Amino acid sequence: MMKNEKAFLLAWLGIGGVIFVQGIALSVSGFLPEDVDKFFVKYLYPTFTPTVASFVAGTVAYGVLKYLQNEKLNDQK
């Protein structure tokens, strides 16, 4: 793997971790004090869907890129 690809995958792993933590925080916010719940609803909830959507879009783009690279290698053989 190239150095850039490793960095990309490490960043993607980090974003996946952020999504995981956001999801856990949102799921338990109802059991937390009301002030904390309001904070999560005001700041965390609006950013969750765009974060997941960008993660999925980036994953699909990476998969398509790797597929096209593999097809190019197969055509050269």
C-alpha positions as CSV (number, residue, x, y, z in Angstrom):
1,M,0.0,0.0,0.0
2,M,1.1,3.5,-0.7
3,K,1.8,6.0,2.1
4,N,-1.1,8.2,1.1
5,E,-3.5,5.2,1.1
6,K,-2.5,4.2,4.6
7,A,-3.0,7.7,5.8
8,F,-6.5,7.8,4.2
9,L,-7.5,4.5,5.7
10,L,-6.3,5.6,9.1
11,A,-8.3,8.8,8.9
12,W,-11.3,6.8,7.8
13,L,-10.9,4.5,10.8
14,G,-10.8,7.7,13.0
15,I,-14.0,9.0,11.4
16,G,-15.6,5.7,11.9
17,G,-14.7,5.9,15.6
18,V,-16.1,9.4,15.8
19,I,-19.4,8.1,14.3
20,F,-19.4,5.3,16.8
21,V,-18.9,7.6,19.8
22,Q,-21.6,10.0,18.4
23,G,-24.1,7.2,18.0
24,I,-23.5,5.9,21.6
25,A,-23.7,9.5,23.0
26,L,-27.0,10.1,21.1
27,S,-28.4,6.8,22.2
28,V,-27.7,7.3,25.9
29,S,-28.5,11.0,26.0
30,G,-32.1,10.3,27.1
31,F,-30.7,8.8,30.3
32,L,-28.4,11.7,31.1
33,P,-29.4,14.9,32.9
34,E,-31.6,17.2,30.9
35,D,-28.9,19.9,30.4
36,V,-26.6,17.3,28.8
37,D,-29.4,15.9,26.7
38,K,-30.3,19.4,25.4
39,F,-26.6,20.0,24.6
40,F,-26.4,16.7,22.6
41,V,-29.7,17.5,20.8
42,K,-28.6,21.0,20.0
43,Y,-25.0,20.3,18.8
44,L,-24.4,16.6,18.2
45,Y,-27.6,15.5,16.6
46,P,-27.5,18.0,13.6
47,T,-23.9,16.9,12.8
48,F,-24.5,13.1,13.0
49,T,-26.3,12.5,9.7
50,P,-23.9,14.6,7.5
51,T,-21.0,12.8,9.2
52,V,-22.4,9.4,8.4
53,A,-23.4,10.5,4.9
54,S,-19.8,11.7,4.1
55,F,-18.4,8.5,5.6
56,V,-20.6,6.4,3.3
57,A,-19.8,8.5,0.3
58,G,-16.1,8.4,0.9
59,T,-16.2,4.6,1.4
60,V,-18.1,4.2,-1.9
61,A,-15.7,6.4,-3.7
62,Y,-12.7,4.5,-2.3
63,G,-14.3,1.2,-3.3
64,V,-14.9,2.4,-6.8
65,L,-11.3,3.7,-7.1
66,K,-9.9,0.4,-5.9
67,Y,-12.1,-1.5,-8.3
68,L,-11.0,0.7,-11.2
69,Q,-7.4,0.2,-10.3
70,N,-7.9,-3.5,-10.1
71,E,-9.5,-3.5,-13.6
72,K,-6.7,-1.5,-15.0
73,L,-4.2,-4.1,-13.6
74,N,-6.2,-7.0,-15.1
75,D,-6.3,-5.3,-18.5
76,Q,-2.5,-5.0,-18.5
77,K,-2.1,-8.7,-18.0
